Amino acid sequence: MTYLVVGLDRQTLAPWHENIRADDAEAAARVAVGRAEGRGIDLVVAAVIGPGANVVSVPVDEHTTPARAA
């Protein structure tokens, strides 16, 4: 399924959006954070929009902070 993930960069407050193909909204948010991080963007996900323009709820704590190696 394709989701539209929208958010902004914590550092610059610049808007960010990208279409993400994933099995569910939570996975789409995680992929978006990872892709943004790879481009030097500290992404805050504002919404994950699914098919039919449905805004899907994704818990903030689970996707805004990517896992980091200790």
Summary of the structure (lengths in Angstrom):
residues: 70
radius of gyration: 11.3
end to end distance: 32.8
largest distance: 40.2
contacts: 181
relative contact order: 0.26
helix: 30%
strand: 34%
